[in-house]
Amino acid sequence: MANTKSAIKRIRQNERRRLRNRAMRSKIRGTVKAARAAEGTARAAVVLEAIRLLDKAVSKGVLHRNTAARKKSALARRLVAAP
């Protein structure tokens, strides 16, 4: 158990950040999954939304920039390859 005030505060901060990061990752996973499954004219809009969320996650420190770049690249490749 933490003894100092700063350690107690750090535990509170870490818990808030953990929950925020978990929610963000969950939202990203769902959006990327929807982007992969999307078809037709709405596909581009869903892919752009997924890319926007990935960029936002990188700026907030939830995802590493290379992870987001890899996911964005895969989505873009699938978008271009789709008939």
Secondary structure, DSSP 8 states (H G I E B T S, - for coil): ---SHHHHHHHHHHHHHHHHHHHHHHHHHHHHHHHHH--TTHHHHHHHHHHHHHHHHHHHTSS-HHHHHHHHHHHHHHHHH--
